[in-house]
Amino acid sequence: MSIDELRTELAKLEAAEVRLSAERDRLHNQIDFGFETTNTRERERELSDERRRLHDRIDVLKKQLGTQQTA
């Protein structure tokens, strides 16, 4: 991938992470204020797992960008 492609992918992943975090925060508020259901807890876990995978991919892309920019 070119640097521009890496940057584009990184921007998309970072935007997706913001959306996931907002939804996860909303679910946390539901849970914290006593509106927890089995589905709420399961969805929160799914979002957390997906967010963790996104962070891993973001870290890889940042590392690749750092390596390519100094090369």
C-alpha positions in Angstrom: 0.0 0.0 0.0 1.1 3.5 -0.7 1.4 6.1 2.1 -1.8 7.8 0.8 -3.7 4.5 0.9 -2.4 3.9 4.4 -3.5 7.3 5.5 -6.9 6.8 3.9 -7.4 3.5 5.7 -6.2 5.0 9.0 -8.7 7.8 8.7 -11.5 5.4 8.0 -10.6 3.2 10.9 -10.3 6.1 13.3 -13.7 7.4 12.2 -15.2 3.9 12.8 -13.5 3.8 16.2 -15.2 7.1 17.1 -18.6 5.7 16.1 -18.1 2.5 18.1 -16.9 4.4 21.1 -20.0 6.6 21.1 -22.3 3.6 20.9 -20.3 1.8 23.6 -20.6 4.9 25.8 -24.3 5.0 25.3 -24.6 1.3 26.3 -22.4 2.0 29.3 -24.8 4.7 30.4 -27.8 2.4 30.0 -26.0 -0.2 32.1 -24.8 2.3 34.7 -28.3 3.8 35.2 -30.0 0.4 35.7 -31.4 -0.2 32.2 -29.2 -3.2 31.5 -30.5 -6.2 29.6 -28.9 -9.3 28.5 -28.8 -7.9 25.0 -27.3 -4.6 26.2 -24.4 -6.4 28.0 -23.8 -8.7 24.9 -23.8 -5.8 22.5 -21.4 -3.9 24.8 -19.0 -6.9 24.8 -19.2 -7.1 21.0 -18.5 -3.4 20.6 -15.6 -3.7 23.0 -14.1 -6.6 21.1 -14.5 -4.8 17.8 -13.0 -1.6 19.2 -10.0 -3.6 20.4 -9.5 -5.1 16.9 -9.8 -1.6 15.4 -7.2 -0.3 17.8 -4.8 -3.1 16.9 -5.2 -2.4 13.2 -4.8 1.4 13.8 -1.6 0.7 15.7 -0.3 -1.4 12.8 -1.1 1.3 10.3 0.5 4.0 12.3 3.7 1.9 12.6 3.7 1.3 8.9 3.2 4.9 8.2 6.1 5.8 10.5 8.3 3.3 8.9 7.4 4.4 5.3 7.8 8.1 6.1 11.3 7.7 7.4 12.4 5.4 4.6 
